[in-house]
Amino acid sequence: MIPIEDGRVIKNLTERDIQLLQDLYQYQVLNIKQIRKLHFSNSEKYVYKRLFQLKREGFVKSRPLVSGGQKVGAGYFITEKGLRILEEQGLSNKRRARDITPSSKRIPSVIERNELYTQLLPFGWTLINSRDYKKANAINRGALVSGALVRQDGKEYVLYILENNIREQTFHKVCREIKMFRDRNVLILCKGQVVYEKLWESEDLYAKELNILPFHLGMPIMQWLNSNDVLYQMLQRFGVVTQEYNRFHFGDLMVRGDSGAYFVANCLMGDKMALHFLKRYSYDVYQRNGVKVLLLHWDVNQFHFPFDQYPHVQSVPFYLDDLSANLTFVKKITNGDLD
């Protein structure tokens, strides 16, 4: 219990209360489902009582969430009083509450972004919100970048979440921004087939990795692929797996087994750059280099690769239907429970 002096009485805030205030400070707004998952997973009924108490004492506030003209829940925000508590604990830098409260128009997209945080946190991912990422990287506050996601093994992805009906000028602005990250890994989650296909068809996009995924598939894929350890386990059937950057720029893993050495081209996150450079690794180049390729991809209709022109590239399909079953396996790796 952390005693807080407040006028005539002493109020006790628990460590969980402080963690909740810190999340509201970092991520601007959370809905009740997200708060329950993050902080009250073992006491679902108590979350409402505690939030009522924190609201009554002025540490948090709420606002109805509306979709299609109907109330669909409530969003919770930190107050000036809540910020002062964090400041006393050395957990904030004196921002005013109104400076970190999103506009009504942005609240749905912020909650959606935070759903990534709540769903990926148990799998070792962390989210850097857009405000802090822009400040740390000297990026203009008006930039459309949604922040960054950091994998359990430290690999960082610049994050964009794009609507299906994105305006043409907004799409071009995103493309210009992505060029600033040419030496970084970029992850774009697409909320519809139109913007997804538009990104794949765009010829003027490049980055170290340019990962393009449908939003609804992004969550389970990232839960599953939270580190290279998962791939090491899956690829051991081909031989010994090592991390080595190849000079052809389409992967950072190699497999050596009885059948010889293989580069690994990993397209499980929808890496457009990996396919771009892999197509340059023609059969003639392979004959001079002598290393075949294992191409990791999802067994879906959208994935097309001219394997008939690349006999040195071996298809290794993964199946989306197996994702849910494999998440238990991934959690064991995440928690260090797998020998």
N, C-alpha and C positions, 0 to 999 in steps of 0.2 A: 504494500500500500504506500502511495506517495502522498504525504500530507500537503495540501495546497491552501495557503492563507487566502481567505476570500471575505473581507469585511468582518462581519460579526461572528462567523463560524468557520470551522476547519472542515473542508471536504476531502474525502479520500478518493484519489484516482488510482486505479490498479495499473499494473504494467500493461495489461491488455488495453486499457483505455488510452494510454499514451501511444501504444502501437497503432491503435485505430486513428487517433488524431494525426499521427505522422503519415499514415496512408492517405487520409483525406487531404493533408497538406501536399503530399507528393503527387497525388493522382487526381486532385481537384474535386471529383465527385464519384461516389460509389452508390450503387443501389443496394437494397436490403439483401438480395441474394448474394451479391459479392461480399458484403460485410459479414454475412453469416458464414460463408465459405472460408473467408480469411481468418476470422477471429472467434467465431462461436460455433464451430463445426460440431462440438460435443454438447451443445446446449441451445438447440434451435429456438425454443420458446423464450429463453432468457434474452435473446438479442433485442426483441421489441421492448422489453422492460428496461434494459440498460440504455438503449438509444433514447427512450422517453426521459430517463433520468439525466442523461447528458444534454438533451435539448432543454429540459427544465432549468438546468443550472447554467445554460448559455454557452456550452462548449461546442455544440454543433447546431446546425439548423437543417431544415429539410424543405423540399419543394416538390410538388406533384410532378410526375412524369406523364406526359400525354402522347398518345400515338393514335392517329386516325380519329382524333376528336374525343378519345376515351382515356381516362386515367388508367395507367398500367403499373402504377407503383409510385415510389418516392425516391428522390435523389438526396443524398446527405452531403453536407459541406461543412468545413471548419469555419469557426467564427473568429473575430478578433481576440476574444477571450481564450479560445482554444490555442491560437497562435502564441499568445503570451506564455501559456503553459509550456509549449514546445521551446520557446525562447529561453525560459528559465532552465530547461533541461539541456540546453545547448543543441537543440535539434532543428532550429529554423534560423533564417537570416533576416528576420524582422519584416517580411513581406506583409502587406495589408491583405486581409481576407478578400476584399473585393478585387484585388489584383490577380488572384489565383482562381476566382470563381468564373467558370466559362459562361458565355452568353447562352440564352435559352436556345438559340439556333444550334450551338455547338454541343450542348449537353448530350444528346443521343450519340454523337460520334465519339465523345470522350468516354462515355460509359461503355461503348462497344470496344474501344481501344483497351480499356481497363479490364474487359472480359478476357483479353489475351493474358493479362497479368495474372488474374485469378486462376485461369485454367492451366497456365504454363508453370506457375510457381512451384507446384508439387513435383514437377519434372526437372527442376534445377535451372529454369530460365529466370532471368530478371528483366524488368522493363525500365528503361530510362525515358522519362516523359519528355515531350517535345520541348517544353520550356527549358528544362535543365540541359537537354542535348544541344539546343541552339546556343545557349549561353556558353557552354563548355567548348563549343566548336566555332564560336564567333559567326554564327549563321543569323541572317536577318530574321527578326521576329515574325515577319509576314510570310516566311517560307512555309510550304505545305507539308514538310516532313512531319511524321507522326511520332518521332522519337527514335529509339533504338531498342532492339532485343539482344540480350547477351545469353549465349548458350552456357550450359553447365561447365563446359571446358574452356570458356572464355572467349569463344568466337563471337564477334559482334556483327549485327546486321542493322543497317540503316532501314527504318521502317516507313512504308507508305501504305495507307488503306484508301483505296479508290472506289468511288461510287460507279455503278454501271452507266448512269446517265451523265457522266462527267462532261462539262462543257469543253469545247475545243480549245479555248484559250487557257483553261485550267490544265488540260492535258499537256499542252505545249510548255506551260510553266513547270509542271512536274518533270518533263523530259529535260528541260534546261537545268533544273536542280540536280537531277541524277548525274549529269555530266560533272558536277562539282565533286561527286563521290567516285570518280573513275578508279581510284586506288583502294576502294572499300567494298565490302559486301553489302548489297542492297536486296531487300526483300519487299516485294509489292504484293499485297493481298487484294484481290479483285472481287468486288461484290456484284458479279454478273459476267455473262459470257461475252458481251459486247466489248467491254474495256479489256477483258482478258485477251481476246483475239487481237484487239488493236495494239496492245503492247508487244505481242509476239510478232505481229506483222511490221512493226516499226523498225526501220533499218538504222535509225540514228540514235540508238541507245547502247550504252556500254558501261561496264563497271568491272571491278575485280571479279565479283560474282553478281549476276543479275537474275535473281530468283523471282519467278512469277507464279503465283499459286491462286486458285480460287479460294475465296475467304472461308467457305464452309469446309474445305479440305485442309486448309492451312493449320487449323488448331490440332487435329489428331496427328497430322504428319509431324508437326514440331514437337508434340508430346512424345512421339515415338523416336524422332531423330534429334535427341537432345545432346549428343556428343558423338565423336568418332568411335567411342567404345562400342556403340551399337553396331556400327558397320564392321568393326573388327570381328565381333562375334559372328556376324552373318557371313563374312567372307572367308572365315577360316577353313571352310570346306574346299576352297580353291588352293590354299597354301598359307604361307607365313605373310602376314600383313604388316607393312611398315609405312610410316608417313614420309613421303618424299615428293617435293615439288618437281614436276616434269617441265622441261623447257618448251613443251608444246602448249602449255597453259590451259589444259583441260582437266586437271586433277592434282591432288596432293597425296594420293595413296598408291601403293604398289603391292602386288601380290606375287610371291615366288613359290612355285610348287613343282610337282612332277611334270606338269605340262609346259613348264617354262615360266617366264616373267610376264606380268600383265600390268599395264597402267590401269587405274580405275577412274572412269569418267562418271561422276556422281550427278545424276539429274533428278534425284528424288525430291529436291526442293524447287524443281523447275528452273534450273540454271541455264538461261539462254546463252550465256557466254561459253559454257562448257560445250554445248552442241556446236556453237559457232567455230570454236577452235578444233573440235574433234573432226569436223568435216574437212578441215585442212590437213588432217593426218591421213592422207590418201594411202592407197595400197602401195604406191611407189615409195612414199616416205617410209612406210612400215618396212618394206624390204630392205631399205638402207639402215634402218634403226634396229629391226629385229624384235621389237616388243609389241605384243598384241594388246588388246583393250577389252576390259570388262565394262560394259555400259549398263549402269544401274538406272532403272526407270520403273514407273508404275505401269501396270498392265491395263491401260485404259485406251479408249478409241482415239483420244486426242493426240497420243504420242505417235509420231511418225519419224522414222529414220531409214534412209536408203541402205539397209543392211546388204542388199544384193550388190551394191557398189563398194561395200567395205567388208569383205570376207574375213578380215583380220579383227573385226569388232564383234565380240560375243555379247548377245543380249542376255541380261540378267533381270527378268521382270520381278517386281514385288507386287503384292496383291492388296488392294485397298480393303477388301473384306477381312483381311487378317489383322488390320490395325488394332482393333479393340482387344483381340486376344493377346497381341504382342505387348500391350501397354503394361501388363503385369511383369513381363520380362524386363521391360525398360525401367520400371520402378525399382526392381532388384538391383540393376546396374547403378541407378541413381543413388540408392541408399547404401551401395557397397556390399550388398548381400549375395552377390554372384561370384563364385570362385572362378 
